[in-house]
């Protein structure tokens, strides 16, 4: 299964991303988008899986001081 994940960052500090993943994100996971790390706060299924694809929405928050210096 391929998980198409829409990452939305609360607070507007980052534009978020859409990415493919081999495993579904889970609440509490840490994900790297660009130079920064984010903690997953919520995961929702956007629609039922279709074939080999599952479509998910993950709300996340920026982990402060996670960018490259």
C-alpha positions as CSV (number, residue, x, y, z in Angstrom):
1,X,0.0,0.0,0.0
2,X,1.2,3.5,-0.8
3,X,0.0,6.2,1.6
4,X,-0.5,9.7,0.0
5,X,-0.3,12.0,3.0
6,X,-1.3,15.7,3.1
7,X,0.7,17.2,6.0
8,X,-0.8,20.4,7.3
9,X,1.2,22.4,9.8
10,X,-0.7,24.3,12.5
11,X,0.2,27.9,13.1
12,X,1.2,28.7,9.5
13,X,5.0,28.5,10.2
14,X,5.5,26.1,7.3
15,X,3.5,25.5,4.1
16,X,3.1,21.8,4.7
17,X,3.5,19.1,2.0
18,X,2.0,16.2,0.2
19,X,4.2,13.1,0.3
20,X,4.1,9.3,-0.4
21,X,4.9,7.0,2.5
22,X,5.3,3.2,2.9
23,X,3.7,3.3,6.4
24,X,0.8,5.4,7.6
25,X,1.6,8.3,9.9
26,X,0.5,7.9,13.5
27,X,-0.1,10.4,16.3
28,X,3.1,11.2,18.0
29,X,5.4,10.2,15.1
30,X,8.1,12.7,14.0
31,X,8.3,13.5,10.3
32,X,10.9,15.6,8.4
33,X,9.6,18.0,5.8
34,X,12.4,19.9,4.2
35,X,14.9,21.1,6.9
36,X,12.4,20.8,9.8
37,X,10.9,18.1,12.0
38,X,7.2,18.0,12.9
39,X,5.2,16.0,15.4
40,X,2.0,14.4,14.1
41,X,-1.0,15.5,16.2
42,X,-3.9,14.0,14.2
43,X,-4.4,11.6,11.3
44,X,-7.6,11.3,9.3
45,X,-8.5,9.2,6.3
46,X,-9.6,11.5,3.4
47,X,-11.4,8.8,1.5
48,X,-11.5,5.0,1.4
49,X,-8.4,3.3,-0.1
50,X,-8.4,2.9,-3.8
51,X,-6.4,0.0,-5.2
52,X,-2.9,0.3,-3.9
53,X,-3.4,3.9,-2.6
54,X,-4.7,5.3,0.7
55,X,-5.3,9.0,1.1
56,X,-4.6,10.5,4.5
57,X,-4.5,14.0,6.2
58,X,-2.0,14.6,9.0
59,X,-2.1,17.7,11.2
60,X,1.3,18.4,12.7
61,X,3.3,21.0,14.7
62,X,6.8,22.3,14.1
63,X,9.3,21.1,16.6
64,X,11.2,24.3,17.6
65,X,14.9,24.4,16.7
66,X,14.6,21.5,14.3
67,X,15.9,23.3,11.2
68,X,19.5,23.2,10.0
69,X,21.7,26.0,11.2
